[in-house]
Amino acid sequence: MPESGSCHDQELRLLEEFPPVPTEEWEAAIRADLKGADYEKKLIWRPPEGIAVRPYYRREDLPQSRFRHCVARAWEIAEGPLPAGVVNGSAHHEQGATAVQELAFTLAEASDRMAAGEPVEGLAFGIGSVYFMEIAKLRAARLLYARVAEAYGRSAETRIHAVTALSNKSIYDPWTNLLRSTTEALSAVLGGADSLRVQAAGYPARLARNVQLILKEEAHLDKVADPAGGAWFIENLAASLAAEAWKLFQQVEAMGGYAKARAFVDSSITAAREAREKEFASRRRVMVGVNNYPDLTEKRLEQAGSLEGAEWRLARPVEKIRLRTERHARRTGKTPKVLLLKRGDLKMKMARAQFCLNFFGCGGFAVEEADMDGSAPPEGADLIVLCSSDPEYLDFAREVCPRASAPVIVAGNPKEQIEALREAGVAGFVHIFSNLVETLAEWQQRLGIDGKED
């Protein structure tokens, strides 16, 4: 048996051997590893909410205002519409609002109701796929509601209703929708939701319910008291969201409240939605199976209207393009084919071929690859894409274009050779800066792909 106090002494010696590392030393080590690279660009994430998310958080980053939920309790599995008297902030989420906008505008509507002496039976929020942001959003909601409710002399406690989003779902790759719904449900639970509705999105409704049963009966998350509490990053993120949302809420209040500020509310959400759409079309915001990494064999014409109950969905522009290709294939008996013609530098031709396979696959095109060995390009393609390195493109184009039976474009953006390539017969370019929606729609039109619905 060890002598009394020996374990404590060992702990003290261990702490002496591993003293705390000051933040300044962490920062110095990070900057040394970056080797001159821009710290802000490499390591700071700036989401649409206007918050700078840092690469690490320490004890001193814990905010003074803490989350108002610290008891373990089971959340309810909700089905059907929201209860009467609930302020439905999820409607803002489904229209494309940021987390800050959703918090601020939901709080402003609740404030209007309190000012009018009406009951507020809870707040509802949509839950998207930005995992930690959604956890922090629900935690921030309780802090903000308590501040407003106490000003009106009401109870600071409220019920939080969470609804998984449809705005970020697609008729394509529905099993990825299930994965999204699962992480969203987990965010809602860890964020402290009192009730949760998982909306089926292209998969059976029983699976939507089973997501919650697994979280309850197998993960036992209803037995854990405030599972995200004390996580420095999440606590800090929740406080940052609350601070930004409070500023926006005060701006709405200065306009006379939610009802009088509806034009401002709507225009703000419209701007946020358009920014999301731009990110999606440029593929800076990726939806797996929709605007990147598509399943080339998937056909979804029969499910074309299955998610149209949603007011707005991010995937809808790409879905329309792909459905147009599918309808054309059904009508003509032939799926338009893109041929990726490769030659030269192995690394560049393979990288650009993979890029174009994903790019045109998102439009429902059949995509084939072939190496150019000096003979004429294979027949049967509706569009030919040259995949090589920039220095090799001009000779490649001069060889292929005169013999090609389809329009020829280049994978890349060789700025110094653009005019020469066009003179050689190149009809266009596709690269990482191309707008996916505009480019695919343009080539559908140029290739005469019929988009009429049956």
N, C-alpha and C positions, 0 to 999 in steps of 0.2 A: 504494500500500500504506500503511495507517495505521501510525504509529509504534508500537513495542512499548509496551504498557501503556495505550494510548489507550482501548481497549475497557473496561478495568478502571476507568479514570478516568471514563468516561461512566456506568458502572454506579454509581459512588460518587455522582456528581452527581445521578443519577436518584433514588437513595435519599434524598439530602438534600432533594430537591423533594417527595418523598412519604414523610415520616417515619411510623413506626408510630403507630397510633392507640390510646391506652390504653383499657382496658375501661371505665373510668369515663366516657369521652367517648361510647363506643357506647351505654352505658346512658342517658346524658343525652339523646342524640339520639332514642333509642327512646321515652323518656317524653315528650319534646316532641311527637313525631309522634302519640302516643296521645291527646294533648289531654285528659288527665284520666281516660281510660278505665282500667279495672282491668288492671294489667300481668299479674297471675296468671291472670285469667279469659281474657284475650285471647291471651296468648302462651305460657302454660305448659300443656303437655299432660300429663295424669296418667292413664296407662293402668292397667288392672287390676293390673299388676305392682307398683304402689305406688311408681313411680319418676317423678320430675318431669323431663320432657323440655323443655329450654330452647330458645329460638328460635335460638340460635347457640352455637358452641363455639370456643374459642381454644387456642393451644398450651399454656397453663397447665392446661387441662382434661385433658391426656393423663395417664392413670393410670400408676403405677409398675409394676404387674403387666401384662405384655403377653401377647398371643396366642401360643400355642405351635405355630405352623405358618408356616413362611416359605419353603418350597420348592415349586416348581411340580410338580404331579403330576396325572395324569389320574384322575378319579374313575371308578368302575365303574358301568356301567348295570345296575342290579339288577332282577331279576324273581323273583317267587315269595316264599316266606317268608324271614324273617330267618335268618341262620346260627345254629347252636346255640351257646349260651353268651353270646349278646348280651342285654344288659339292655334290655328293650323299653319305653323311656319314651314312645314314640309312643302307647301305649295310654292314658296319662294325657292326652295332647293330645286324643285322639279322644273323651274323656269330658268335655272342656270345661275342662281345667286351664289356668291362666295359665302364661306362660313360666317364672316363678320357681318355681311348683309343679312343673312338669315337670322342671326342672333338679334341684331339691332332692330330689324323691321318686325320680327315677332314680338319683341319686348315693347316696341312702340304701339302695336295693336293691343297688346295686353294693357298697357297704360291707358289707352283710350277707353277701354271697357271699364277699368277701375274708376276712371274719372267720371264716367257716366253712371256709376253705381251698379254696374252689371257684374255677374259672377265670372270668375276665370277658373275653370275647372281643370286646368293643366295646360301644358305647352307641348306641341308636336313638332318634331324635327325630322327632316329627311336625312338619311345616312348614306353617304357616298363611299367611294373606295379609297380615299386618302386616310389610311387607317388611324394614325395617331391624331390627325386633325379632328376626326369625328369623335374620338374619345374626349379630347380636350374641349370640343364644342359643347358637349352635354354637361361637362363639369362647369364650364363658364356660364352656361344657361342658368344654373342654380344660383351662382353668385350674383348674376345680374338681376334675376327675378327677385331675389331676397331684398336687394337694394331698392327696387321700385315698390315692391309690396309693403315694405316697412314705411316708406314715405306716405303711403295711403292708409297706414294703420291696419294692414292686413297681415295674415300669417305669412311668414317667410318661406314656408314649406309649399311645395307644389308637386304635381305628378308630371313626369316627363314621358311622353309617348314617342317612340321611335318607329320610323317606317323606312324600310330599305328602299333605295331609289329605283326608279325606272329610267330616269334621264340618262344614265350611263350604261344601259343595257342594249342589246342588239338581237335581231332575229337570227343573226349568224353566230355560230359557235355557242349554242345555248348552254353547254356545260361550263364554259368559262363564265357565263352569267351566274351559274350556281356557285362557282368559286367566289365571285364578287359578292354575292349575297351572303355567303358564309362569313367572309371577313367583315362585312358591314354589320352583320348580326353580332359578331364578337365585339366590334367597336361599341355598339349600342350597350351591350351588357357591361363591358368594362367601364363605360362612361357613366353608368348608373341609371339606365332607363328603367322606368317602372312598368312599362308595357312595350311590347315589340311586335310589329307586324312584318313578316318577311313576305314580300310580294313575289309570287311566281313569275318568272320572266323567261318564257320559252321552255320551261321544264315543268313537270307535273307539280300540282299544288301540294301533294303529300310530301314532296321533298322539301318544300319551303317550311312546312311544319316540322319535318324531321330535323332540319338544321337546328331549331331551337331545342328539340328533345335531346339531341346529342350534347348541346352545350349544358343542358340541365342534368341529364341522367348519366352522361359519361364523363364530361369535363367537370361537373359539379360546381359550376361557376356561380350558382345561386347560394352556395354555402360559404362564399368568400366575402369578408367584409372589405369593401372599398379596395379591390385588387390593384387599381392604378394609383392609389394614394401613396405619396412619398416618392414617386418616380420624379426625379428632379426635372427631366425634360418635359414630361407631361404637365406637371404642376406649373412650370414656367410658361409653356405653350398656352395652357388654359388662362393664365393671368394675362398674357399678351393678347389673346383673342378677346377677353373680357374688356381690356382697356381700349382696344380699337373699336369694338362694338359699342361701348359706352359713348365714345366720341360721336359715332354715327347716330346713335340713339338721341343724343342731345341735339344734334343737327336737325333731326326730324321733329323733335319737340319744339325747337325754335321756330319751325314753320307752322306750328299750331297743332301738331300731333299727326298721327298716322293717316287719318281720314283726309286731312287737308294737304298732306304731303304725298298723296298717291302718285302724282305725276313725277315727282322726284324719285320715289321708290321704283316706279316702273322703268324709268329711264336708266337708273343705276343698275338694275338687274339686266336690262337689255344690253348695256355696255359690257357687263361681266360675261353675259352669254356669248356675245359676239367675239370677245377675247378668247373664250374657250373654243369656239368654233374655228377661229384662226389657228390656234395651237394644234387642234385636231387635224385640220387640213394640211398643215405643214409637218405633221407627225412629231412635233415636240411633245404632244400629249398622246400617248399610245394607248389604243384599245386593242388588245391581243385578239386576233381573229377578225378584226374589222378594218383598221387602217394600217395594220402590220401583222405579219405572220399568219396570213389567211390559210384556211383549209381549201385547197384548190379544187377538191372534189365535191365540196358542199353545195347543195342546191336547196333553196328555201322559198321557191315561188309559192308553195302551198301555205306557207306561214307568213306571207307578206303582210297581212293585216293584224297579226297576233298581238302586237304591242302598240297599236295605234290609239289606245286609250290614254297614253301619255301625251301631255300637252306639247312637250318638246323632248327630243332625244338627240344626243350628240352624234350618234351613229347614223341618223337618218339620211344625210346627204350621200354617204358612201353606199348605204343600202339601196337607195334609188338607182345609183349607177350600176350596181351589181345585178339588181333585179331587171334592169333594162337589158343587160347582156343575156341574162337567163331567158327573158321573153323572146329576144331575137333568136337565140339558139333553139328554143321550142318551135318558133315559127318557121325557121329555115332548115332546121335539122343539123346545124353546124355551129359550134361555139367558136367565135373569133379567136384566132391563134396569134400569139406573139412569139417570134423566134429570137432567141438570144444568141447572137452569132459571136463567138469568142475567138480571140487570137492574141498572141504576143505574151507580154508580161503576165506570168502565172498569178501572182498575188492580185494585181489590179483586175484582170479579166474575171477571176473568180469572185472577188468582192463586188464588182459591179453587176455581174450576172445574178448574184444572190439578192442584191438590192432591187433589181428590176423584176425578179421573180416575185418578191413580196409586193412591189409597187403595182404591177399589172394584175397580179393575182387578186388584189383587193377589188379590182373592177370586174372580176368573174371571167377574165380571159383565160384561155388555155395557154400555158406557157411551156415552151420546149427550148432545149439548149443544144447547140451544135458547135463544133470547132471548125473554123474556116481553114481548110488545108490547101487552098489554091484553086479548087474547083468552083463551079458556080454555086451560089447559095441554094439550099434545099427549097423545093417548091411547096406551095400550100399555105404559106404564112400570110396573114393579113397585115402584119407590121413586123419589121425587122429592126432589132436593136443591136448596135455594134457595142461590144464589151471588150475594151482593151485599155491601154494606158494613153495618156494625152499625146506623147510624142509619136505614137504609132497611128493615131486616128486618121490623119489626112491620107496617107497611103492606103490605109484600110478602106476608107470611104471611096477613094478613086477606083479601087478595084471592085467593090461590091455594088455601088449605086448604079452603074450602067447596066449591070446584069440582073438587078433585082426586079422581081415582079410585084413588089409591094413597097410602100413608103419605108424609108430608112431613117432611123434616128440614132443619136449617140447617147450612151450612158456616161454622163459626166458634164462638166462645164469648162471645156478648154478655151478660156476667154481669148487667148491670142490667135486661135485658129477658127473662131466662129464663122467669120465671113468666108474664109477659104473652104471650110466644110460645106457651107451652104452652096457655094459655087460648084462644089463637087457633087451636089445632089442631096445632101442631108436635109431632111424635112423638119427636124426639131431636136430638142435635147431634153433629157430627164436626169435629175440629180437631187441631192439632199435638200436643195432650196426650192424644189418644185412644189407647187401647191397640188396635193394629191387629187382633190375634188375637181379643180379646174382642169388639170391635165388629163385626167381620165375622161371627163365629160367632153373635152375638146377632141380627143381621139375617137371616142364613140361617134361623134358627129362627123368627123372627117372620113371615118370608115363606113359610114352609112348604117350604123347599128340602130335598128328600129326600136324606139322606146315606148310605143303605144301599148297601153294595157289591154289585156284580153277582155 
